[in-house]
Amino acid sequence: MTERLVVNCNPTAKSLPLRAGLKLGLFARRAISLELVSTENSREQREGLASGAFHIVHVAIDNAVALRDVAGVDVVVFMGGDAGMNELIVQPGIDALEQMRGGRLVVDAPDTAFAFQAYRMFAQVGLERDVDYTVVAVGRGELRIKAMLDDRANTASVLNLPYTLEAKAVGLKSFGDTTDFIGPYQAGSAFALRDWADANRDLVTRYIAAYIECLTFVLDAANHDACVAILTDELGTQADVASECVRLLRLDRYGLDPLAVIDEAGFANTLELRRHFGAGVTPGRPSDYVDSSFHRAAQELLRSGALR
C-alpha cells in the first residue's frame, strides 16, 4: 500500500534530490506518495511540523535544536545533508566585515541557523548584534536577496545556492564560504516529530533509502543536464546559474553529502553557536537530537536490494 508523505523544503538548489526523485519515481517505487510544500520562513516550517501540517522538514539542523530546546517540541533528526554552501553576501563597497557597523543584516529568522553564522563572523571583528548593526527578518533566500536589491540599506545576508550566484551576477559581493570564518558546520538535515517517526519507522526508513538514491542520481556527473533541466523547469532558475548550481552540489566537501550523514564536528559547532548566541538557552548533546538507527536501517535496506 502506498503511503502519503508531506515534506517541507525550501525552493533552493538543495531541493534538487527531492525534485529529481519525484520525476524519476524513486519515492513511488518504495510505495511513497510524496508531496512537496514550502513556507516563507523557518518559523513557519517549525510551526507547521509541530502542528502536523507536514511530516518531514528539510532545513538547517539548528531548527530542530530550536524546536526541542525553545519550543519544547520533541523532534528527531535522521539525516544530514551539507555544510550549508553559505556565503556572506554584502552590498558593493563593503570591503571589510568592520564596515557592517551601522548596517543591517537581513535574515530568515533572527534566532536560528544561518543568522548565528553571521553573528559569529561579525563578533570576530568586535561587532555586537543590536548595538553595532541591526537584524531584519524577511524570510527565505529569495526574499533576502530581494530585500538587498530593493533597499541598499540592507547591507548583508547569508545566502546559499542559487541565490549566491544570482547575487554576484547583479553586482553584490561575497566574502566567501562562511565555514572559512566559523569552522565546520552542520547545516542541511531532515527531521520529524519523534513520536510520529517512531510510529512510522518503516516509512521513514524507506524515505531515507529513496533519498539516498536521489542523491546518487544528482551527484553522478552523467546526469548533469537532466538535473539542470529540473532546476530550470521547476524553480525557474536561469540555465547558466542552474548548471553552476549542479556542479557545486557535486563538489566534494562543499556540496551534498552522498549519504546524507551528520558531520559530528560540524554539528558540535552548530550547537556551540546556539550556546553562544541563543539567548541563554543551553543546547543538549548531539544524541538528544539525532537518532542514527533510522539511517542505519535505510542503508541495510539499500544493501539488501529490497524496496521495503
N, C-alpha and C positions, 0 to 999 in steps of 0.2 A: 504494500500500500504506500502510495506517495504521500509524504508529509509536507505541509506548508511551513515555510520558514521565512520570516520577515527580518531582513538585515539592513541596518542603517550604516551608511558610509558617506563620506564627503565626496563630491563630484570632482575629484582631483585625479591626476595621473596614477596615483597609488591605488585607485579603484579598478585599474585595468584587469587584474586577475579575476575579479568577480565578474566583470562585464564579458571577458573572454570566456569564462566558464559557462555563463548563460548562453552565449552564442554557440558554443561548441556542444552544449548539452551535458557538460561534465557533472553538474549537480543533478540533473534529471536522471542520469544513468545510475545514480546512487539513491534514487527514489526520494529526491528533494525537489519540491516546487518552490523555487527561490524568488522572492520579491525584494527588490532593492528600493530603499527610500532614503531621502536626505532631509536634513534640517538646516536652518540658517546658522546655527552656532552650537557649540559643545554643551552649553547649558540645556538646550532643548534635547540634545542627544541623551544626556544623562537622565533628564526628567522622563523622556519617552521610554527609555529602558525600564526605569523604576515603575512606571505606570502600566507596563505591558503592551505599549503601542508597537514595539518590535521586540524580537527575541535576542538578537546579537548586534553588537556595535563594533565597528572597526574604527578606532580612533586612538589618539595618543594614550598610552597606558596610564599616564598621570590622572586621566579622567576616572579610571577605575579606582585609583587610590582616593581621589576626592569623594567618589560616591560612598565608599566604605567608611572613610575616616571623618568626613564632614557631614554628609547627608545621612549616614547610618544605614545605608542600603548595602546588603551583603552581596557582593558580586564575585565572580571567579574569572580570572584571566586564563585562557587556554591556548593562546597563540601569541607569538611576537609578530614581527614584520620588517622593521627597518629602524635606522637611527634618526630618521626624520627627513633627511635630504633637505634640511632647512638652511636658509641663508638670511642674514640680516640685510634687508633692503632699505636704502635711505634715499632721500631727495638729492638731486645734483647739488654739489657744493659742500656736502658733508664729507670731509676727508679724514676725520678722526672721531672716535667714539665720544671724546670730550665735547665735541660740538653738538651733542644732543642736549646740552644744558639749555633749559628754557623751551625745549621742543616737546613734541607729542609722540608717544609710542602707541601705534594702532594695534589692537589685539583682538582675538576671538572673544576670550573671556579673561578677566584680569587675575583670576585665581587658580589657573591650571596650566599645565603643559608648556607650550612654547613661550608664553608670557614670562615664565620663570627663567627661560634661557636668556631672554633679553635683560631681565633684571640682573642676572649674574654678570653678563657682559658689561653692562653699564656700571655695576658695583666695582668691577675690577679697575675702573678709572675714576672711582670716587663719586659716582653719581647715584643719588638716592631717589627711589620712586616717590612721587608725590611731593618731593622737595625740589629736586633739580629738573625733573621732567614730569609731564602729565601722561596718564594712561587713559586711552579712549577705546572702549569696547564697541566693535561694529559687527563682528561675526566672522564667518568662514573666509577662506582665502580670497575669492573673487571680490568679496565686499571690502576686504582690507586694501587690495590693490586699487580698487575704485576710489576708496576714501583718499588714498595718497595722490591719485591723479586729479581728483576733483578739488582738493584743497592742499596746497603746498605746505601749509602749516602742520599737516600731518607728516611728521618728519621721518618716521621709521616704522618698520614692521618685520616680523619674522614670517617668511613665506616659504612654500615648497612648490614642487612641480605641479602644474606647468607655470604657475604664477611668477616664479623666479625668472624664467626665460622671458615671459611676456613683459615683466617689469624692466628688465635690462634692454629689451628691444625698443622700449619707448623712452629710454634715457635715464631711468632710475639706476642707482648704483648698488653694488653688492659688496659687503665686507667678507663674503665667502661663507663656507660651511661653519655653522655655529659650533660644531664639535671641535673645531680648531681652537676655540676660545674656552669652552667649558669642559672638554674631555668627552669620554664615551657616554652615550645616551641611548636609552631605550625609548623609542617613540611609538611606532606602529604596534598595535595589539588588537586582539579580538577578545571580547568578554561578554558575559551574560549574567543574569541573576543566578546566584549559586543554587537556590532551590530548584529553579527551572532546569538548569544544566544537569543537576544530579538526577532529576526525574526523567530527563530526556538524553541520557548518556549515549545511547546508540545513535541518535540523530546527530548529536554534537560530534561524535567520532566520525560518522560518515561525512559530515560537513567539513571537518578538518582535512580528511583524506581527499575530498574533492578539491578543496582549496589548494592543497599542495600540488595536485595535478594541474590546476590552473597556473600555478607558479612555474611549473616545469615547461608549460607551453610558452608563457610570456618570456621566460629567460632563455629560450632557445633562439639564437640569432636567425635561424632559418625562418622563424615566424615574424620577423621584424615588420614586414609590410602589412601583414594581417593585423598586427597589433596597432600599427599606425592608423589603419582604416577604422578600427574600433574607436580610437580616441577622437578621430575627426568626425565620425558619424554620430557618436553618442554624446560627446561633450562639446562638439563644435570647435575643437582645437585646430588651429592652422596646421597644415600638413608638415611644414618645416619644424614647427615647435613640437608637434606630436612625435616626429621622427627622433628629435633630440631627447625628448622625454623617455621614449622607449629605450634608447641607447643608455641613458643614465640609470634607468631602472635595472638594467642588466649589469651595471658596473659593480665589480667586486668591492666589498667593504664600504660601499656607498648606497647602492640600490637595495632592492628587495632581497631579503634572506631567502635562499632557495627552499628551506624547510620551515620558514616562519617560526623560528625558535626565539626564545628570550635570551638576550645577551645579559649575563649576570652582572658584569661590571657596569654596563650601561644602565641597568635597572637600579643598581645601587646608587649611581649618580643621580638618576631621576628622583629617587627618594630623598637624597641629600638636598637637592634643590627645593623640594617641597618642605623639608625640615627647616631650611633657612628662610624661605620666602613665603611659607604657607600660613602666615598669621597665627602662629602659636600652636598649630595642630601638629603633633608629633606622629609621623607615619610609623607603621609597624615593620615587620620583617618581610622580605620578598615572599616567603611561604604563606604569609597571611593573605596574599592576593592571587598567587599563581598556583594552579593545580596541574602539574605536568602529566598526570595519569591519562587525561583525555588525549594529549598529543601522542603519548606512547601507544595508546590503543589504536590511534589512526595510523601510525607508522606500521604497526603489526598488520592492520587490515590491508594496507598497501602491499606489504611483503607477501601476504597470503594470495594476492591476486583476486580475492573475492570482492564483491561490490557492497556487501553488508554482512 
